[in-house]
């Protein structure tokens, strides 16, 4: 698994520390204020994951300590030790991209522009660069969603879909390729919405996808475009639970839901909240410590 936010192609410093997998997204959010390029690796011993942040200038030790203390207090985990290392003058984004091989997930072949080989026959190619938006297909949650969409395509044909928390737009593009139906791709991060639009144009599916910057289900466009017979939300367990009621309100009768971004230890909580809204489990997919849930109204 690898996630790369490309904001500092001429980084001269690397800030690194390791945290529990479940706390990693929170630490990423807190440390976004440093405006660096973030790279995460696969879980190591004890389930810890390393976050590396590449920076043009070294932040003060006091500032790093404050951010670590804030993230640790909110996540309820011990404050990790960190290293701050000066690096040679190298394009670290380009170097990181070289280490990201293409992947196959169900019917999809996800690759970056640095990959020169042809996609496998009969696959659906998705060109997604490592960028400021989450979603290159390498994280277990995105991988699980791509597999779930591939499986759903064997039996269902949605006519109106929603990608809630779209990030790079990879899942919206996957749906566009599968069904050629209108897809609303929503994120509350303007950079992600911009990247999703660029990716849709690059992959020639922009006619089907409408990227939109909005506050989740509170967005007027979500209300106007619904109800949806397919909603995909690859976010985190806590917001998924908080949004369960609104999700059901915007889901068409008999519609399907794909939920991801949750650890396997959190699946019962997420499933219980959505069952309370009248949805039942169709299937679950496990990859490493992460689970993808497929539900139906």
N, C-alpha and C positions, 0 to 999 in steps of 0.2 A: 504494500500500500504506500502511496506517496501523494502528498498534496503540495502544490507549489503556488504561491502567490507571487506574481512577477511584477515587483515594483522597484527593484533595486538591481539593475543589471550590472552596475559598476560597484557592487558592494565591496567595502574594504574591511569590514568587521563581521564577526559571527558571534551572536549571543546564543548559547545553547543550554538547555536544561531538560530533565525528564520528569514526567508526571503520569499519574494513572490515566488509562485510556478514557474513562468516563469523564474526567476533568479536563481533558485536552481541549475540546471546543471552547470552553470558557476561557482558558488561558490564551487561546488564539484571539478571541474577541478582545480581551483586556489589552493584549500586546499590539493590537492593530494601530494603536496611537503612535507607535514608533515608526510606522510607515515603511516597514521593511519587507523583504521577500521571505516568506515562511515555507519551510520544508519539514514534513513529518515523515517518520519512518515506521516500519512495522513494529508491533509490540515486542519488547525484549523480555529479559528475565523479570519475573514478578509482575508481568502485565504492564510495565512502564513503557511509555512512548516518548521518544526524544523529539523536541521541537527546536529547530534551528532557525534563527532569524538573522538574515543578512542585511547589513546596514551600511550606509555611506559614512556615517559618523558614529563614534561610540557614545552611547548615552551615559550620563553620570551614574555611578554606582548607587547613589541615593534614589534616583529615579527607577532603576531596575528593581531595587529592594522594595520600593513602594508598590510597584505593579505586581510583583510576586506576592507580597503580603495581601494585597487586595484580592487577587485571584484565589489565593489559598484560603482566605477567610470565607469567601463566598462559596467555594467548592467544598469546603470542609476537609481539606487535605493539608498535610504538612508542607511548609514552604520549601521548595526544592533549592538545592545548591545550583549555581550556574557558572558557566565559563564565558569569558569575553575575549575572543582571539582576533588578532589582526591578521588579515589575509593578503596574499599577493594580488596584484592587479589582474583579475581574471573575470570574464563574463560568467558569473555563477549561475545565472538563469539558463544560459546556453549549455553549460556543463551539466546542470541538473536535468535538462531536457534529454540529453544524450543517454542518461541512465534510465529513462522512462520508455520501456519497450511497449509495442502495441499489445493490446489485450483482446481476447474474444470472450464475449458475454452473451450467451444465447445466440441470436441471429446477428449480433452486432460485432463489428470490428472497430475498436477505438484506437486512434493513432494520432501522432503529432506530425507536423510538417517535416521533422527531421527523419521520419521513416520513409525510405525510398522504395521498399518492396510493394508489390501489388497486394491488395486485399484478397483474402480467400474467395474462391468462387462461391456464388450464391449468398455471400454475407452482405450485410448492410453497413457500409463504411461510415464512420462518424469522425470527422476531423475536429479534434478538440485540443487546443494548445493549453499547456500549463499557464495559468493566468491569474488575475486578481479574483476571479470567481471560483468558488468550489465546484468540483465536478469534472474529473478527468476519467472516471470509470474505474480508477484503481482502488479507491476506497471500497471496503466491503459493502457499505450501505448503497453506494451507487451501483456497484456490480450486482447486488441483489435485486435492485429495482429493474435493471436492464434484463435480467433473467426472468423476473416476474412479468414484465411487459411481453417478452417473447412467448412465454407460456400462455398469457391471456389472449394473445393474438390468434391462437389456435381455435378459440371458441367464441370470442366476442368481437364486435365491431363498434366501438364508441363513435358517437357523432359529435360530441362536444366535450372537450377535456380541459383539465386545469392542472398545471404544474405549480404547486404552491411552495415557494422558496426555491426558485428555479436555478439559482447559482449560474453556472455556465450555460444553462439551457440544454444540457446533454439529454435529459429525459424528455423534454418537450420535442427535441429533434427526433428522438427515437420514436415517439408517438406519431409525429408527422410522417415519418417514413413508413410506419406500419399501417396507418389508417387514413392518411390524407384528409384529416378532419380539422376543424378549427381548434386551436389550442391557445389558451391564455396562460402566459408564463409570468408569474408574479414574484417579485422579491422586494424587500424593503431597503435593499442596498443599490444605489444608483449605478455603481460600477458594475455590479453583477448584471443588472438589466442591460446596460450598454454592451457588455461582452456577450450576453445571450443573443442580442440582436445581431451582432457581428458574426457570431457562430452560425446563426440561422441563415444569414446571407451566404456565408462561405460554403455551407452545406446544401444550399439551394432549396431550403424549405421555408423561407421567410414568408411565402404566400400563405402558409398555414399557421404561423406562429405570431402572436401579438405580445411582445415583451411589455411589461407594465411595472412601474415602480409604485408600490402601494403598501399599506399597512394590513397585510394579510386579508382576512375575510371582511375587514371593515372597508376595504376599497369599494368605491362606487361601481367600478368596472366589473368586479367580481359579482356583485349583486345583479348588475344588468345583464351579464353574459350567462349566468346560471339559469336553471340548475344544470349540473354537469353529470354525465353518466360515467365519467372516470376522473378521479382525483388522485394525483400522486403528490406525496409530501415527504421529502427526504430532508428532515430537519433535525430535531433532537427530541428526546422522550418528553421532557417537561412541556415545551410548547405544543407538542402533539396532543398531550392530555388537555392542555388549556384550550385548544382549538377544536376539541371533539364535537361540542355542541354546534358550533358554527359550521364545521365540516358537514355534519348531517343535514343542516338547514339548506346547504347549497348542493346537496347530492340528490340526483334524480332517483325515483323509486327503482329498485333493482340495480342501481349503479354500483360500480366497483371502486375500491380504495386500495392504494398501495402506500404503506407507511414504512419509513426507514429512518436511519439515524439513531436507532436505539440499541443499546447493549442487550444481549440476551437476558441479562439479569433484570432488565427493565420491561421485558415484553408483557409480563402479567399485568403490570400497572397500566400500560398503554392499551392492552387488549380489553381490560375490564372497563376502562372509560368509554371505549367505543362500543362495546357490547351494551353498555348502559344507554346508548343512543339507538339501539335496535339493529346494530350490525352484527353479522356473524362471521366467523373465521372460515376462509376458503382454503388457505394454505399458509405455511410459514417456511422461510428459507433461512438457514443458519450458515454464516461464513465467519470463521474465527470467533470473536467475541460479539459479533453483530448479528442482528436478526432483521429480516424484512417480513412484514405482515401483509397478506392480501385478504381484504374483507369485502363483504357485499351487504348492501342495505336490504 
